[in-house]
């Protein structure tokens, strides 16, 4: 039984809290957030302890691991201090929003004897696991091209995020380099604004070029459809083309939905998650708990997640300069 505490109870923090409370093999010992009113509200809602501050959490000897679900700019300080305090760390993606901060977390990971896992939950999605298996077993031959598309609900995104729409694109960037088995040699990104009131790109298409001539094209869009079910605007698709075969993933639909006197809701299986669905958001914590217990090798470590981080930051630089960015 591992004791976990959660730092940050915003959108994804509350999802993680609900998922962890439903899992065997762990206990949520408490939560902490800089927004005291929200902290106390969530603590009452889920009947968990509210720590006074981050320092109190770190000093609690019962806490084995922390879940960091705060803005990326805070990840370096929180992850490094947690590792120094002897806690295992699960940190939401992106690892950080600068390479300097990311490398600092990687360095702290290397000098600790603790597990660090980054929240690239799609690595635990059965469809992408099978795609990876098909590639490793040689059934697709040499992968020459990948096309990916991800739509995300605008209302559940934050236009103030430093990485903007590319924060969401990080999932596809991680999957592309994981499936390709290599990092790109160059990145070129183009974007556009769709909605008024935010000085940020709402749509971005990124071209990743690889040394062997292979390529990947990713498109991410924040879609404003507030009067429609979530399933209309939270979708992902991927087409993987090899010289011997292809693999297609399509999450544009949902396997189930729930309707009661309050609402209609399609149960999300991609990113947002839900208490009714035992999907990749829960499976990533299953693996994290097993890694803590020494029953599995750590997956999606800080060092491994650097590839997606570098692609994301290169795409952001390309968006701002209009230039192709080479590694």
Beta strands, then each sheet from edge to edge (+ up, - down):
strand 1: 2-7
strand 2: 26-32
strand 3: 65-68
strand 4: 88-91
strand 5: 116-118
strand 6: 143-153
strand 7: 186-192
strand 8: 203-209
strand 9: 215-223
strand 10: 235-242
strand 11: 246-250
strand 12: 257-259
strand 13: 264-266
strand 14: 325-326
sheet 1: 2+ 1+ 3+ 4+ 5+
sheet 2: 11+ 10- 6+ 9+ 8- 7+ 14-
sheet 3: 12+ 13-
end
